[in-house]
Each structure stands twice: as structure tokens, then as C-alpha cells.
Amino acid sequence: MLFPVHQGLTLKIETGVVKWFNNDKGFGFIMPELGGKDLFAHYSEIQGDGHKSLEENQRVSFVVGQGQKGPTAMKITVI
């Protein structure tokens, strides 16, 4: 599936599994199913209402973006 970002630009939605997530600090890492480096996951990118948290081994979908320190998961959704 493709996700529209800007006019004429789309990002591919990928899937992965939460490696770990620290609820107190609000971040963790996701292992992409297609392989590659683990992706940084920040609570502010978790979609939905209420408390924004992830559980270890939870399946998620996301788009890959570039953060200050490397690749990051954006628009994270639990699937």
C-alpha cells in the first residue's frame, strides 16, 4: 500500500515487529519484516487516541522516515 505524503510523492507502508519499547521514556525499536536496520520508534508517531504505547513482539505497520540519528518509523499503527 502507498501513503500520500506530498503532491506526486508517496511512501510505501511496511510492516515489522516491536523489538522493545520503554513506556516511561516513550521510545523503542521496530524490526522491519523486510530486514535491514532496526528503526527508532517514538510515541508521538503511534497512531490512535489514548495512551501511546507499544508491546514487545507486537506487529505494526509504518512508513520509514529519516530522523536526526538515522532511520525512524513514522505513522506507526498496530495491526
Backbone torsions as a table, in degrees:
resi	resn	phi	psi	omega
1	MET	NA	147.3	178.8
2	LEU	-110.1	148.3	-177.7
3	PHE	-119.1	118.0	-179.3
4	PRO	-68.1	133.6	-179.6
5	VAL	-112.8	-61.1	176.0
6	HIS	-132.0	167.0	179.1
7	GLN	-53.9	122.2	178.3
8	GLY	81.6	0.8	-178.6
9	LEU	-125.7	129.1	176.8
10	THR	-130.4	153.4	176.7
11	LEU	-117.7	143.1	179.8
12	LYS	-81.2	134.2	174.9
13	ILE	-81.9	127.9	179.3
14	GLU	-113.0	169.6	177.5
15	THR	-125.3	159.9	179.3
16	GLY	-169.0	-172.4	-178.4
17	VAL	-127.1	138.1	178.6
18	VAL	-68.2	121.3	177.9
19	LYS	-77.3	-50.7	172.9
20	TRP	-161.9	156.6	178.7
21	PHE	-148.4	125.3	179.7
22	ASN	-96.6	106.5	-178.0
23	ASN	-62.8	-36.3	-178.9
24	ASP	-65.6	-38.6	-178.6
25	LYS	-93.0	-17.6	175.6
26	GLY	78.8	26.9	176.8
27	PHE	-152.4	167.3	177.9
28	GLY	-172.3	-156.6	-178.1
29	PHE	-137.5	148.1	178.9
30	ILE	-118.0	136.2	174.7
31	MET	-94.0	114.6	178.7
32	PRO	-66.4	139.0	179.3
33	GLU	-66.0	-27.0	-179.9
34	LEU	-82.6	1.6	179.8
35	GLY	90.6	-176.2	-178.2
36	GLY	98.4	-174.2	-178.0
37	LYS	-66.1	148.1	172.3
38	ASP	-62.4	147.4	-177.3
39	LEU	-106.5	135.0	174.8
40	PHE	-63.5	138.3	178.8
41	ALA	-129.2	119.1	179.4
42	HIS	-106.6	143.7	-176.9
43	TYR	-56.2	-30.0	-177.5
44	SER	-67.4	-15.8	179.3
45	GLU	-94.9	-3.1	178.6
46	ILE	-78.3	123.3	-177.7
47	GLN	-80.7	151.0	178.1
48	GLY	113.9	170.4	-179.3
49	ASP	-94.6	164.4	175.6
50	GLY	85.5	-161.6	-178.2
51	HIS	-64.6	127.5	-176.3
52	LYS	-99.0	104.2	-174.8
53	SER	-147.2	157.2	175.4
54	LEU	-128.1	156.1	179.7
55	GLU	-112.8	147.1	176.0
56	GLU	-56.3	138.0	180.0
57	ASN	70.7	8.1	177.9
58	GLN	-75.3	136.6	176.3
59	ARG	-81.5	136.7	-178.8
60	VAL	-138.6	158.0	169.0
61	SER	-113.9	156.7	-174.9
62	PHE	-168.7	168.5	167.7
63	VAL	-113.7	148.4	-178.4
64	VAL	-91.1	128.0	176.2
65	GLY	-124.9	179.3	179.5
66	GLN	-109.8	118.7	177.0
67	GLY	-95.8	-176.2	-179.4
68	GLN	-63.8	-30.5	-176.1
69	LYS	-115.4	12.3	178.9
70	GLY	137.7	-165.9	-177.7
71	PRO	-61.2	142.3	-179.5
72	THR	-138.2	148.7	175.9
73	ALA	-85.3	131.4	179.8
74	MET	-122.9	157.1	178.7
75	LYS	50.3	53.2	-176.5
76	ILE	-75.4	129.2	178.7
77	THR	-130.8	132.8	175.7
78	VAL	-73.0	134.5	179.8
79	ILE	-122.0	NA	NA
